[in-house]
């Protein structure tokens, strides 16, 4: 699983201009089952996306395809983690720790 953290690097008017395309991009990744949750940070200097997957390169590719990235209004920080414990509603996303 991945935490995708967006940080805005452009004025809010440029962020707002790319927002409709960003929302459509989010919807497509929710429909494909990759995104579980997303939302704005407070203060409003970016956002966070919780994504399912095992392939970091694929998640990085998805981040680069974000209209916010394409427009140059945000940067991504991506953190992979293993969801070894979850709320019951997220049980299907639990992951074992990889063998060392």
C-alpha positions in Angstrom: 0.0 0.0 0.0 1.1 3.6 -0.6 0.6 7.0 0.9 0.9 9.5 -2.0 1.4 13.0 -0.5 0.9 16.0 -2.8 2.4 19.4 -2.0 1.4 22.4 -4.1 4.3 24.3 -5.7 2.3 26.8 -7.6 -0.2 29.6 -6.8 -3.7 28.4 -6.0 -5.2 29.9 -9.2 -3.0 27.5 -11.2 -4.0 24.6 -8.9 -7.7 25.5 -9.3 -7.3 25.7 -13.1 -6.1 22.0 -13.1 -8.6 20.8 -10.5 -11.4 19.5 -12.8 -8.9 17.3 -14.7 -7.4 16.2 -11.4 -10.8 15.1 -10.2 -11.5 13.1 -13.4 -8.0 11.4 -12.9 -8.9 10.5 -9.3 -12.3 9.0 -10.5 -10.5 6.9 -13.0 -8.1 5.4 -10.4 -11.0 4.9 -7.9 -12.8 3.0 -10.7 -9.8 0.8 -11.4 -9.5 -0.1 -7.7 -6.1 1.6 -7.1 -7.2 4.5 -4.9 -9.0 3.9 -1.5 -9.2 7.4 -0.1 -8.1 10.9 -0.9 -8.5 14.5 0.2 -7.0 17.9 0.9 -4.5 18.6 3.6 -5.2 21.2 6.3 -3.8 23.7 5.9 -4.6 23.5 2.2 -1.1 23.1 0.8 -1.7 19.8 -1.0 -3.4 16.5 -0.5 -3.1 12.8 0.4 -4.1 9.7 -1.6 -4.1 6.2 -0.1 -3.4 3.7 -2.9 -3.3 -0.1 -3.2 -0.5 -1.9 -4.9 2.8 -3.6 -4.6 4.7 -2.0 -7.5 6.2 1.3 -6.6 7.2 2.1 -10.2 3.5 1.8 -11.2 2.4 4.2 -8.4 5.1 6.6 -9.4 3.9 6.4 -13.0 0.3 7.1 -11.8 1.6 10.2 -9.9 3.4 11.5 -13.0 0.1 11.2 -14.9 -1.8 13.4 -12.5 -2.9 16.5 -14.2 -1.5 18.4 -11.2 1.9 16.9 -12.0 1.5 17.5 -15.7 0.6 21.2 -15.1 3.6 21.5 -12.7 1.5 22.6 -9.7 2.4 19.8 -7.3 5.2 17.5 -6.2 4.6 14.0 -4.9 6.2 12.2 -1.9 5.4 8.5 -2.1 5.7 6.2 1.0 5.2 2.4 0.7 3.9 0.6 3.8 2.5 -2.8 4.7 -1.0 -2.6 6.1 -0.6 -5.4 8.6 -3.5 -4.2 10.8 -6.7 -2.5 9.5 -10.2 -1.7 10.6 -12.6 -4.5 9.8 -14.0 -2.7 6.8 -10.4 -2.7 5.2 -9.6 -6.3 6.1 -9.2 -7.2 2.4 -6.3 -4.8 2.1 -4.2 -6.4 5.0 -0.8 -7.4 3.9 1.8 -9.7 5.5 5.3 -8.3 6.1 7.6 -9.5 3.3 10.1 -12.2 4.2 13.6 -10.8 4.9 
